Amino acid sequence: MARNDLRPVIRLRSTAGTGYTYVTRKNRRTDADRMVLRKYDPVAGRHVDFREER
């Protein structure tokens, strides 16, 4: 497996509807489902859930 196949680059989009995104990598073996992280959204001014978009 190549490096990009095991740890692909994903975008995390805010669920607050602001359109703000974070870019990160994830391990496909340990996190097969869509990733959800609680991070700060500077447009909304608070912490919200960010979901992986494909």
C-alpha positions in Angstrom: 0.0 0.0 0.0 1.2 3.5 -0.8 1.3 6.2 1.8 -1.7 8.0 0.4 -3.8 4.9 0.3 -3.4 4.2 4.0 -3.6 7.8 5.3 -5.7 9.8 2.8 -6.2 13.6 3.1 -9.8 14.4 4.2 -11.8 17.6 4.7 -13.8 18.2 7.8 -16.8 20.5 7.2 -18.6 22.4 10.0 -22.1 21.3 10.9 -23.0 24.8 11.8 -23.5 25.7 8.2 -20.8 28.3 8.0 -18.8 26.5 5.3 -15.6 26.5 7.3 -13.3 23.4 6.8 -10.3 21.8 8.4 -7.9 19.5 6.4 -6.3 16.5 8.0 -5.3 12.9 7.5 -6.9 9.8 8.9 -5.8 6.2 9.3 -8.2 4.1 7.2 -7.5 0.9 9.1 -8.5 2.2 12.5 -11.2 4.8 11.4 -13.1 3.2 8.6 -16.3 5.2 9.2 -16.7 8.9 8.6 -14.8 10.9 11.2 -16.6 13.4 13.4 -14.5 15.8 15.5 -15.5 18.6 17.8 -13.4 21.6 16.8 -13.5 25.4 17.0 -15.4 27.2 14.2 -14.1 30.8 14.0 -17.0 31.9 11.8 -19.6 30.7 14.3 -17.4 31.7 17.3 -17.9 28.4 19.2 -17.0 24.7 19.2 -19.1 22.6 16.8 -19.0 19.1 15.3 -17.0 18.8 12.1 -17.9 15.8 9.8 -15.8 14.2 7.2 -16.9 14.9 3.6 -16.0 12.6 0.8 
